[in-house]
């Protein structure tokens, strides 16, 4: 064992590890509360809380193993990890088990492996390796196109499952490219696309209005002959028109009925408190009923009577809100914000580009999961099945987030070296 590995206990960021352990502990206790049965203890291995304890122990063992590895291991084998996860994403389309409408899990005995969770880690590593080369400029097409391919390939395979939540997490990695010099116009373009997406669903005949605007712009071009300004305007309008047509096509011909209803609920086009909207409505009732200080641990009535489906996984934040109240929810959110700020601090202090880029990828992934999951439980976003990092029940989720975070901690422990 090298001197680096023998002294890793003195170099690791213990603040980040402390936050990680706090969130896992909160998750474990709340999973027990979410499936509470007076006849079962929290360590009953047949219950969700007992299984989660096993996952926590395995995750801690994996975390220690990562800290014992050489930092260069992740740089060297990043293409291999990426290739393996791509193969797993392909395999899940053939042998995967369909759960909740998504064919995203590979059954391995009683354990279900979700390749998309580990693909986030592998993609982040390869992205960091690709952009970390000296004198690489993300603004150049020879760099941008391969980078978009690295991101796009897993997104395509995940959409085929279909798993919109995981696909959204991969898209969030675009902010890593922005940190590395990508023009802000790409972000502005993304914002415009989101706005057009919402407007198209709210106003299905939007493309007719855009055609009229296009016609007016063309006539203006004929009379004014301001080529540069009109050309830019026409190009943007044509691209927007094509995007609007594609949104209309996807919504009406590709999305499944339950997916369309979920979107319509968020946009306020329909009201379905007993059908698809039941989960979100009960979730908001549970969180709101907690008040300032909550009902107390194991005292949540929404939990005891199973009013909120998937309460130990996607809707775990309901348990926090109901039993811990506003103060408990604020503490949990504060821990996530502190963790994200710490990750960004770690990323910025890296001497090697590989560590910095990977750090920002970790921050993007955790933030996307944290923000979307909580927004989902309070009705600000569609229910897309995305876990709350380190807190939601599940072995694949906890293990993948542990690998994601502790890889960064390991890179940071050797930041004075060159990877």
C-alpha positions as a Markdown table, in Angstrom:
| # | Residue | x | y | z |
|---|---|---|---|---|
| 1 | Unk | 0.0 | 0.0 | 0.0 |
| 2 | Unk | 1.4 | 3.4 | -1.0 |
| 3 | Unk | 2.1 | 6.2 | 1.5 |
| 4 | Unk | -0.8 | 8.1 | -0.1 |
| 5 | Unk | -3.2 | 5.3 | 0.8 |
| 6 | Unk | -1.8 | 4.9 | 4.4 |
| 7 | Unk | -2.4 | 8.5 | 5.1 |
| 8 | Unk | -5.8 | 9.0 | 3.5 |
| 9 | Unk | -7.5 | 9.4 | 6.9 |
| 10 | Unk | -5.6 | 12.7 | 7.3 |
| 11 | Unk | -6.4 | 14.1 | 3.9 |
| 12 | Unk | -10.1 | 13.4 | 3.3 |
| 13 | Unk | -12.7 | 16.1 | 3.7 |
| 14 | Unk | -14.5 | 15.0 | 6.9 |
| 15 | Unk | -17.1 | 17.8 | 6.6 |
| 16 | Unk | -18.4 | 16.2 | 3.5 |
| 17 | Unk | -18.3 | 12.7 | 5.0 |
| 18 | Unk | -20.2 | 14.1 | 8.1 |
| 19 | Unk | -22.9 | 15.5 | 5.9 |
| 20 | Unk | -23.1 | 12.2 | 4.0 |
| 21 | Unk | -23.6 | 10.2 | 7.2 |
| 22 | Unk | -26.2 | 12.7 | 8.5 |
| 23 | Unk | -28.3 | 12.4 | 5.4 |
| 24 | Unk | -28.0 | 8.6 | 5.4 |
| 25 | Unk | -29.1 | 8.5 | 9.1 |
| 26 | Unk | -32.1 | 10.8 | 8.4 |
| 27 | Unk | -33.0 | 8.5 | 5.5 |
| 28 | Unk | -32.8 | 5.4 | 7.5 |
| 29 | Unk | -35.0 | 6.7 | 10.4 |
| 30 | Unk | -37.6 | 8.1 | 7.9 |
| 31 | Unk | -37.8 | 4.9 | 5.9 |
| 32 | Unk | -38.6 | 3.2 | 9.1 |
| 33 | Unk | -41.3 | 5.8 | 9.8 |
| 34 | Unk | -42.7 | 5.5 | 6.3 |
| 35 | Unk | -43.3 | 1.8 | 6.7 |
| 36 | Unk | -43.8 | 1.8 | 10.4 |
| 37 | Unk | -45.2 | -1.3 | 12.0 |
| 38 | Unk | -45.3 | -1.6 | 15.8 |
| 39 | Unk | -44.5 | -5.3 | 15.6 |
| 40 | Unk | -41.3 | -4.7 | 13.7 |
| 41 | Unk | -38.0 | -3.1 | 14.9 |
| 42 | Unk | -36.0 | -0.7 | 12.8 |
| 43 | Unk | -33.4 | -3.4 | 12.3 |
| 44 | Unk | -35.8 | -6.1 | 11.1 |
| 45 | Unk | -34.1 | -7.3 | 8.0 |
| 46 | Unk | -37.4 | -8.3 | 6.3 |
| 47 | Unk | -38.6 | -4.6 | 6.4 |
| 48 | Unk | -37.5 | -1.7 | 4.2 |
| 49 | Unk | -35.6 | -0.1 | 7.1 |
| 50 | Unk | -33.7 | -3.4 | 7.8 |
| 51 | Unk | -32.8 | -3.8 | 4.1 |
| 52 | Unk | -31.7 | -0.1 | 4.0 |
| 53 | Unk | -29.4 | -0.8 | 6.9 |
| 54 | Unk | -27.8 | -3.5 | 4.9 |
| 55 | Unk | -27.4 | -1.1 | 2.0 |
| 56 | Unk | -25.9 | 1.5 | 4.3 |
| 57 | Unk | -23.3 | -1.0 | 5.6 |
| 58 | Unk | -22.4 | -2.1 | 2.0 |
| 59 | Unk | -22.2 | 1.6 | 1.0 |
| 60 | Unk | -19.8 | 2.4 | 3.8 |
| 61 | Unk | -17.6 | -0.6 | 2.9 |
| 62 | Unk | -17.6 | 0.6 | -0.8 |
| 63 | Unk | -16.8 | 4.2 | 0.4 |
| 64 | Unk | -13.7 | 2.9 | 2.4 |
| 65 | Unk | -12.6 | 0.8 | -0.6 |
| 66 | Unk | -12.8 | 3.9 | -2.9 |
| 67 | Unk | -10.6 | 5.9 | -0.4 |
| 68 | Unk | -8.0 | 3.1 | -0.5 |
| 69 | Unk | -7.7 | 3.2 | -4.3 |
| 70 | Unk | -5.2 | 5.2 | -6.2 |
| 71 | Unk | -6.7 | 8.5 | -7.6 |
| 72 | Unk | -5.3 | 7.7 | -11.1 |
| 73 | Unk | -7.5 | 4.6 | -11.2 |
| 74 | Unk | -10.6 | 6.7 | -11.9 |
| 75 | Unk | -8.9 | 8.7 | -14.7 |
| 76 | Unk | -7.4 | 5.6 | -16.3 |
| 77 | Unk | -10.5 | 3.4 | -16.3 |
| 78 | Unk | -13.2 | 6.0 | -16.9 |
| 79 | Unk | -13.7 | 4.8 | -20.6 |
| 80 | Unk | -14.1 | 1.3 | -19.3 |
| 81 | Unk | -16.7 | 2.3 | -16.7 |
| 82 | Unk | -18.5 | 4.3 | -19.3 |
| 83 | Unk | -18.5 | 1.3 | -21.8 |
| 84 | Unk | -19.8 | -1.1 | -19.1 |
| 85 | Unk | -22.7 | 1.1 | -18.1 |
| 86 | Unk | -23.6 | 1.7 | -21.8 |
| 87 | Unk | -23.7 | -2.1 | -22.2 |
| 88 | Unk | -25.9 | -2.4 | -19.1 |
| 89 | Unk | -28.2 | 0.3 | -20.4 |
| 90 | Unk | -28.6 | -1.7 | -23.6 |
| 91 | Unk | -29.1 | -4.9 | -21.7 |
| 92 | Unk | -31.9 | -3.5 | -19.5 |
| 93 | Unk | -33.9 | -2.9 | -22.7 |
| 94 | Unk | -33.8 | -6.6 | -23.3 |
| 95 | Unk | -33.8 | -8.4 | -20.0 |
| 96 | Unk | -34.9 | -5.5 | -17.7 |
| 97 | Unk | -37.9 | -5.7 | -15.4 |
| 98 | Unk | -40.7 | -3.2 | -15.9 |
| 99 | Unk | -41.6 | -1.4 | -12.7 |
| 100 | Unk | -44.1 | 1.5 | -12.8 |
| 101 | Unk | -44.0 | 1.8 | -16.5 |
| 102 | Unk | -40.2 | 2.0 | -16.8 |
| 103 | Unk | -38.0 | -0.9 | -17.9 |
| 104 | Unk | -35.0 | 0.3 | -16.0 |
| 105 | Unk | -34.1 | -2.5 | -13.6 |
| 106 | Unk | -32.1 | -5.7 | -14.1 |
| 107 | Unk | -33.2 | -8.3 | -11.5 |
| 108 | Unk | -30.3 | -10.0 | -9.7 |
| 109 | Unk | -31.9 | -12.4 | -7.2 |
| 110 | Unk | -33.9 | -10.2 | -4.7 |
| 111 | Unk | -31.8 | -7.2 | -5.7 |
| 112 | Unk | -32.7 | -4.9 | -8.6 |
| 113 | Unk | -29.9 | -3.1 | -10.3 |
| 114 | Unk | -30.7 | 0.2 | -12.0 |
| 115 | Unk | -27.9 | 0.9 | -14.6 |
| 116 | Unk | -28.9 | 4.5 | -15.1 |
| 117 | Unk | -27.8 | 5.4 | -11.6 |
| 118 | Unk | -24.3 | 4.1 | -12.1 |
| 119 | Unk | -24.2 | 5.6 | -15.7 |
| 120 | Unk | -24.3 | 9.1 | -14.1 |
| 121 | Unk | -21.1 | 8.4 | -12.3 |
| 122 | Unk | -19.4 | 6.8 | -15.3 |
| 123 | Unk | -20.5 | 9.6 | -17.6 |
| 124 | Unk | -19.2 | 12.2 | -15.2 |
| 125 | Unk | -15.8 | 10.5 | -15.1 |
| 126 | Unk | -15.5 | 10.3 | -18.9 |
| 127 | Unk | -16.7 | 13.9 | -19.2 |
| 128 | Unk | -14.0 | 15.1 | -16.8 |
| 129 | Unk | -11.4 | 13.1 | -18.6 |
| 130 | Unk | -12.4 | 14.4 | -22.0 |
| 131 | Unk | -12.6 | 18.0 | -21.0 |
| 132 | Unk | -9.6 | 17.9 | -18.7 |
| 133 | Unk | -7.1 | 17.6 | -21.5 |
| 134 | Unk | -4.7 | 20.5 | -21.6 |
| 135 | Unk | -5.7 | 23.4 | -24.0 |
| 136 | Unk | -9.1 | 21.9 | -24.6 |
| 137 | Unk | -11.7 | 24.5 | -25.6 |
| 138 | Unk | -15.3 | 23.6 | -25.3 |
| 139 | Unk | -16.3 | 26.3 | -27.7 |
| 140 | Unk | -14.6 | 24.4 | -30.6 |
| 141 | Unk | -16.7 | 21.9 | -32.5 |
| 142 | Unk | -13.9 | 19.2 | -32.3 |
| 143 | Unk | -14.4 | 19.3 | -28.5 |
| 144 | Unk | -18.1 | 20.1 | -28.3 |
| 145 | Unk | -19.5 | 17.4 | -30.6 |
| 146 | Unk | -17.7 | 14.4 | -28.9 |
| 147 | Unk | -18.7 | 15.8 | -25.5 |
| 148 | Unk | -22.3 | 16.1 | -26.5 |
| 149 | Unk | -22.0 | 12.5 | -27.9 |
| 150 | Unk | -20.8 | 11.3 | -24.4 |
| 151 | Unk | -23.8 | 12.9 | -22.8 |
| 152 | Unk | -26.3 | 12.1 | -25.6 |
| 153 | Unk | -25.7 | 8.3 | -25.9 |
| 154 | Unk | -26.9 | 7.4 | -22.3 |
| 155 | Unk | -29.7 | 9.9 | -22.6 |
| 156 | Unk | -31.0 | 8.2 | -25.7 |
| 157 | Unk | -30.9 | 4.7 | -24.1 |
| 158 | Unk | -32.6 | 6.0 | -21.0 |
| 159 | Unk | -35.4 | 7.7 | -22.9 |
| 160 | Unk | -36.0 | 4.3 | -24.6 |
| 161 | Unk | -36.8 | 2.7 | -21.2 |
| 162 | Unk | -38.5 | 5.3 | -20.8 |
| 163 | Unk | -37.1 | 7.1 | -17.7 |
| 164 | Unk | -37.7 | 10.8 | -18.0 |
| 165 | Unk | -36.3 | 11.5 | -14.5 |
| 166 | Unk | -32.8 | 10.0 | -15.1 |
| 167 | Unk | -32.7 | 11.6 | -18.6 |
| 168 | Unk | -33.3 | 15.0 | -17.0 |
| 169 | Unk | -30.4 | 14.4 | -14.6 |
| 170 | Unk | -28.0 | 13.8 | -17.5 |
| 171 | Unk | -29.2 | 17.0 | -19.2 |
| 172 | Unk | -28.3 | 18.9 | -16.1 |
| 173 | Unk | -24.6 | 18.1 | -16.8 |
| 174 | Unk | -24.8 | 20.9 | -19.4 |
| 175 | Unk | -24.0 | 23.3 | -16.6 |
| 176 | Unk | -20.6 | 21.6 | -16.3 |
| 177 | Unk | -19.9 | 22.6 | -19.9 |
| 178 | Unk | -20.9 | 26.1 | -19.0 |
| 179 | Unk | -18.4 | 26.2 | -16.2 |
| 180 | Unk | -15.7 | 25.1 | -18.6 |
| 181 | Unk | -16.3 | 27.9 | -21.1 |
| 182 | Unk | -19.5 | 27.0 | -23.0 |
| 183 | Unk | -21.2 | 30.1 | -24.4 |
| 184 | Unk | -24.1 | 31.3 | -22.2 |
| 185 | Unk | -26.2 | 31.5 | -25.3 |
| 186 | Unk | -26.6 | 27.7 | -25.1 |
| 187 | Unk | -28.2 | 28.2 | -21.6 |
| 188 | Unk | -30.4 | 31.0 | -23.0 |
| 189 | Unk | -31.4 | 28.7 | -25.8 |
| 190 | Unk | -32.3 | 26.0 | -23.4 |
| 191 | Unk | -34.4 | 28.4 | -21.3 |
| 192 | Unk | -36.2 | 29.5 | -24.5 |
| 193 | Unk | -36.9 | 25.8 | -25.4 |
| 194 | Unk | -38.4 | 25.1 | -21.9 |
| 195 | Unk | -40.5 | 28.2 | -22.3 |
| 196 | Unk | -41.7 | 27.2 | -25.8 |
| 197 | Unk | -42.4 | 23.7 | -24.5 |
| 198 | Unk | -44.7 | 25.0 | -21.8 |
| 199 | Unk | -46.4 | 27.5 | -24.1 |
| 200 | Unk | -46.9 | 24.8 | -26.8 |
| 201 | Unk | -48.7 | 22.6 | -24.3 |
| 202 | Unk | -50.8 | 25.5 | -22.9 |
| 203 | Unk | -51.6 | 26.9 | -26.3 |
| 204 | Unk | -51.7 | 24.0 | -28.9 |
| 205 | Unk | -52.1 | 26.3 | -31.8 |
| 206 | Unk | -49.0 | 28.3 | -31.0 |
| 207 | Unk | -47.3 | 27.2 | -34.2 |
| 208 | Unk | -50.0 | 29.0 | -36.2 |
| 209 | Unk | -49.1 | 32.3 | -34.5 |
| 210 | Unk | -45.4 | 31.6 | -35.2 |
| 211 | Unk | -46.1 | 31.0 | -38.9 |
| 212 | Unk | -47.8 | 34.4 | -39.0 |
| 213 | Unk | -44.9 | 36.1 | -37.3 |
| 214 | Unk | -42.6 | 34.3 | -39.7 |
| 215 | Unk | -44.6 | 35.7 | -42.6 |
| 216 | Unk | -44.4 | 39.2 | -41.2 |
| 217 | Unk | -40.7 | 38.9 | -40.7 |
| 218 | Unk | -40.2 | 37.7 | -44.3 |
| 219 | Unk | -42.2 | 40.7 | -45.6 |
| 220 | Unk | -40.1 | 43.0 | -43.4 |
| 221 | Unk | -37.0 | 41.5 | -44.9 |
| 222 | Unk | -38.2 | 42.2 | -48.4 |
| 223 | Unk | -38.8 | 45.9 | -47.6 |
| 224 | Unk | -36.0 | 46.7 | -45.2 |
| 225 | Unk | -33.2 | 44.5 | -46.5 |
| 226 | Unk | -31.4 | 44.6 | -43.2 |
| 227 | Unk | -29.8 | 41.2 | -44.0 |
| 228 | Unk | -27.9 | 40.5 | -40.8 |
| 229 | Unk | -30.6 | 41.3 | -38.3 |
| 230 | Unk | -33.4 | 39.7 | -40.3 |
| 231 | Unk | -31.4 | 36.6 | -41.0 |
| 232 | Unk | -30.7 | 36.0 | -37.3 |
| 233 | Unk | -34.3 | 36.6 | -36.5 |
| 234 | Unk | -35.6 | 34.3 | -39.3 |
| 235 | Unk | -33.2 | 31.5 | -38.3 |
| 236 | Unk | -34.2 | 31.6 | -34.6 |
| 237 | Unk | -37.9 | 31.7 | -35.6 |
| 238 | Unk | -37.6 | 28.8 | -37.9 |
| 239 | Unk | -35.8 | 26.7 | -35.3 |
| 240 | Unk | -38.4 | 27.6 | -32.7 |
| 241 | Unk | -41.1 | 26.6 | -35.1 |
| 242 | Unk | -39.5 | 23.2 | -35.7 |
| 243 | Unk | -39.2 | 22.7 | -32.0 |
| 244 | Unk | -42.8 | 23.6 | -31.4 |
| 245 | Unk | -43.9 | 21.1 | -34.0 |
| 246 | Unk | -41.7 | 18.4 | -32.4 |
| 247 | Unk | -43.2 | 19.1 | -28.9 |
| 248 | Unk | -46.7 | 18.8 | -30.4 |
| 249 | Unk | -45.7 | 15.5 | -32.1 |
| 250 | Unk | -44.1 | 14.0 | -29.0 |
| 251 | Unk | -46.9 | 15.0 | -26.7 |
| 252 | Unk | -49.7 | 13.6 | -28.9 |
| 253 | Unk | -47.9 | 10.6 | -30.4 |
| 254 | Unk | -45.1 | 9.4 | -28.1 |
| 255 | Unk | -46.0 | 10.2 | -24.5 |
| 256 | Unk | -48.2 | 7.7 | -22.7 |
| 257 | Unk | -51.6 | 8.8 | -21.4 |
| 258 | Unk | -50.5 | 8.8 | -17.7 |
| 259 | Unk | -47.5 | 10.9 | -18.6 |
| 260 | Unk | -49.6 | 13.5 | -20.5 |
| 261 | Unk | -52.0 | 13.7 | -17.5 |
| 262 | Unk | -49.2 | 14.3 | -15.1 |
| 263 | Unk | -47.9 | 17.2 | -17.3 |
| 264 | Unk | -51.5 | 18.6 | -17.6 |
| 265 | Unk | -51.9 | 18.5 | -13.9 |
| 266 | Unk | -48.7 | 20.6 | -13.3 |
| 267 | Unk | -49.8 | 23.1 | -16.0 |
| 268 | Unk | -53.3 | 23.3 | -14.4 |
| 269 | Unk | -55.1 | 22.1 | -17.5 |
| 270 | Unk | -56.9 | 19.3 | -15.6 |
| 271 | Unk | -57.7 | 18.5 | -12.0 |
| 272 | Unk | -57.6 | 14.8 | -11.0 |
| 273 | Unk | -57.3 | 14.5 | -7.2 |
| 274 | Unk | -58.5 | 10.9 | -7.1 |
| 275 | Unk | -56.5 | 9.7 | -10.1 |
| 276 | Unk | -53.0 | 10.6 | -11.3 |
| 277 | Unk | -53.0 | 13.7 | -9.1 |
| 278 | Unk | -53.7 | 11.6 | -6.0 |
| 279 | Unk | -50.1 | 11.1 | -5.0 |
| 280 | Unk | -49.2 | 14.8 | -5.2 |
| 281 | Unk | -52.3 | 15.9 | -3.5 |
| 282 | Unk | -51.8 | 13.5 | -0.5 |
| 283 | Unk | -48.1 | 14.5 | -0.5 |
| 284 | Unk | -49.0 | 18.2 | 0.0 |
| 285 | Unk | -51.5 | 17.3 | 2.7 |
| 286 | Unk | -48.9 | 15.3 | 4.5 |
| 287 | Unk | -46.2 | 18.0 | 4.4 |
| 288 | Unk | -48.7 | 20.7 | 5.3 |
| 289 | Unk | -50.1 | 18.8 | 8.2 |
| 290 | Unk | -46.7 | 18.8 | 9.9 |
| 291 | Unk | -47.0 | 22.5 | 10.7 |
| 292 | Unk | -44.0 | 24.2 | 12.4 |
| 293 | Unk | -42.6 | 21.4 | 14.5 |
| 294 | Unk | -44.3 | 18.3 | 13.0 |
| 295 | Unk | -46.4 | 15.6 | 14.6 |
| 296 | Unk | -43.5 | 13.7 | 16.1 |
| 297 | Unk | -41.4 | 10.7 | 15.1 |
| 298 | Unk | -43.6 | 7.7 | 14.1 |
| 299 | Unk | -46.7 | 9.8 | 14.7 |
| 300 | Unk | -47.6 | 10.7 | 11.1 |
| 301 | Unk | -51.2 | 9.7 | 10.3 |
| 302 | Unk | -50.7 | 10.0 | 6.6 |
| 303 | Unk | -47.9 | 7.5 | 7.0 |
| 304 | Unk | -49.7 | 5.1 | 9.3 |
| 305 | Unk | -52.7 | 4.8 | 7.0 |
| 306 | Unk | -50.7 | 4.6 | 3.7 |
| 307 | Unk | -52.3 | 7.6 | 2.2 |
| 308 | Unk | -49.2 | 8.5 | 0.3 |
| 309 | Unk | -47.9 | 5.9 | -2.2 |
| 310 | Unk | -44.2 | 5.3 | -2.6 |
| 311 | Unk | -43.6 | 7.1 | 0.7 |
| 312 | Unk | -40.3 | 5.4 | 1.4 |
| 313 | Unk | -38.8 | 6.1 | -2.1 |
| 314 | Unk | -39.9 | 8.9 | -4.3 |
| 315 | Unk | -42.1 | 10.6 | -1.7 |
| 316 | Unk | -39.8 | 10.2 | 1.4 |
| 317 | Unk | -39.8 | 14.0 | 1.9 |
| 318 | Unk | -43.5 | 13.7 | 2.9 |
| 319 | Unk | -42.5 | 11.8 | 6.0 |
| 320 | Unk | -39.9 | 14.5 | 6.9 |
| 321 | Unk | -42.5 | 17.2 | 6.4 |
| 322 | Unk | -45.3 | 15.5 | 8.3 |
| 323 | Unk | -43.3 | 14.2 | 11.3 |
| 324 | Unk | -40.6 | 16.8 | 11.5 |
| 325 | Unk | -42.5 | 19.9 | 10.4 |
| 326 | Unk | -41.2 | 23.0 | 8.8 |
| 327 | Unk | -38.2 | 23.1 | 11.1 |
| 328 | Unk | -37.1 | 19.5 | 10.3 |
| 329 | Unk | -37.7 | 20.1 | 6.6 |
| 330 | Unk | -35.6 | 23.3 | 6.8 |
| 331 | Unk | -32.8 | 21.4 | 8.4 |
| 332 | Unk | -32.8 | 18.7 | 5.8 |
| 333 | Unk | -32.8 | 21.2 | 3.0 |
| 334 | Unk | -30.0 | 23.1 | 4.8 |
| 335 | Unk | -27.9 | 20.0 | 4.9 |
| 336 | Unk | -28.3 | 19.5 | 1.1 |
| 337 | Unk | -27.4 | 23.2 | 0.4 |
| 338 | Unk | -24.4 | 22.9 | 2.7 |
| 339 | Unk | -23.3 | 19.7 | 1.0 |
| 340 | Unk | -23.7 | 21.3 | -2.5 |
| 341 | Unk | -21.7 | 24.3 | -1.4 |
| 342 | Unk | -19.0 | 22.1 | 0.0 |
| 343 | Unk | -18.8 | 20.0 | -3.2 |
| 344 | Unk | -18.4 | 23.2 | -5.3 |
| 345 | Unk | -15.7 | 24.4 | -2.8 |
| 346 | Unk | -13.9 | 21.1 | -3.2 |
| 347 | Unk | -14.2 | 21.3 | -7.0 |
| 348 | Unk | -12.7 | 24.8 | -7.1 |
| 349 | Unk | -9.7 | 23.9 | -5.0 |
| 350 | Unk | -8.6 | 21.1 | -7.3 |
| 351 | Unk | -5.3 | 21.7 | -9.1 |
| 352 | Unk | -6.1 | 19.2 | -11.9 |
| 353 | Unk | -8.9 | 20.0 | -14.4 |
| 354 | Unk | -10.1 | 16.4 | -14.1 |
| 355 | Unk | -11.0 | 16.8 | -10.4 |
| 356 | Unk | -12.6 | 20.2 | -10.9 |
| 357 | Unk | -14.8 | 19.1 | -13.8 |
| 358 | Unk | -15.8 | 15.9 | -12.0 |
| 359 | Unk | -16.7 | 17.9 | -8.9 |
| 360 | Unk | -19.1 | 20.1 | -10.8 |
| 361 | Unk | -20.7 | 17.1 | -12.4 |
| 362 | Unk | -21.3 | 15.6 | -8.9 |
| 363 | Unk | -22.8 | 18.9 | -7.8 |
| 364 | Unk | -25.1 | 19.0 | -10.9 |
| 365 | Unk | -26.4 | 15.5 | -10.4 |
| 366 | Unk | -27.1 | 15.8 | -6.6 |
| 367 | Unk | -28.7 | 19.2 | -7.1 |
| 368 | Unk | -31.0 | 18.0 | -9.9 |
| 369 | Unk | -32.1 | 15.0 | -7.7 |
| 370 | Unk | -32.6 | 17.1 | -4.6 |
| 371 | Unk | -34.4 | 20.0 | -6.4 |
| 372 | Unk | -36.7 | 17.8 | -8.6 |
| 373 | Unk | -37.6 | 15.4 | -5.9 |
| 374 | Unk | -38.7 | 18.0 | -3.4 |
| 375 | Unk | -40.4 | 20.1 | -6.2 |
| 376 | Unk | -42.2 | 16.9 | -7.2 |
| 377 | Unk | -43.6 | 16.2 | -3.7 |
| 378 | Unk | -45.0 | 19.8 | -3.3 |
| 379 | Unk | -46.6 | 19.8 | -6.8 |
| 380 | Unk | -44.2 | 22.1 | -8.6 |
| 381 | Unk | -42.9 | 19.5 | -11.1 |
| 382 | Unk | -44.4 | 16.3 | -12.6 |
| 383 | Unk | -44.0 | 13.0 | -10.8 |
| 384 | Unk | -41.1 | 11.5 | -12.7 |
| 385 | Unk | -39.8 | 9.0 | -10.2 |
| 386 | Unk | -36.5 | 10.4 | -9.0 |
| 387 | Unk | -35.0 | 9.5 | -5.6 |
| 388 | Unk | -33.8 | 11.9 | -2.9 |
| 389 | Unk | -30.0 | 11.4 | -2.6 |
| 390 | Unk | -28.9 | 9.3 | 0.4 |
| 391 | Unk | -32.4 | 9.4 | 2.0 |
| 392 | Unk | -34.8 | 7.5 | -0.3 |
| 393 | Unk | -35.0 | 3.8 | 0.1 |
| 394 | Unk | -33.1 | 1.7 | -2.5 |
| 395 | Unk | -29.8 | -0.1 | -2.8 |
| 396 | Unk | -28.9 | 1.1 | -6.4 |
| 397 | Unk | -29.6 | 4.7 | -5.5 |
| 398 | Unk | -27.6 | 4.8 | -2.2 |
| 399 | Unk | -24.7 | 2.8 | -3.7 |
| 400 | Unk | -24.4 | 4.9 | -6.8 |
| 401 | Unk | -24.6 | 8.2 | -4.9 |
| 402 | Unk | -21.9 | 6.9 | -2.5 |
| 403 | Unk | -19.6 | 6.0 | -5.3 |
| 404 | Unk | -20.3 | 9.4 | -7.0 |
| 405 | Unk | -19.5 | 11.4 | -3.8 |
| 406 | Unk | -16.6 | 9.3 | -2.5 |
| 407 | Unk | -14.8 | 9.3 | -5.8 |
| 408 | Unk | -14.7 | 13.1 | -5.5 |
| 409 | Unk | -13.5 | 12.9 | -1.9 |
| 410 | Unk | -10.7 | 10.6 | -3.0 |
| 411 | Unk | -9.7 | 12.9 | -5.8 |
| 412 | Unk | -9.7 | 15.8 | -3.4 |
| 413 | Unk | -7.5 | 13.9 | -0.9 |
| 414 | Unk | -4.8 | 13.8 | -3.5 |
| 415 | Unk | -5.5 | 17.2 | -5.0 |
| 416 | Unk | -1.8 | 18.2 | -4.7 |
| 417 | Unk | -1.0 | 15.5 | -7.2 |
| 418 | Unk | -1.6 | 15.6 | -10.9 |
| 419 | Unk | -4.3 | 13.2 | -12.3 |
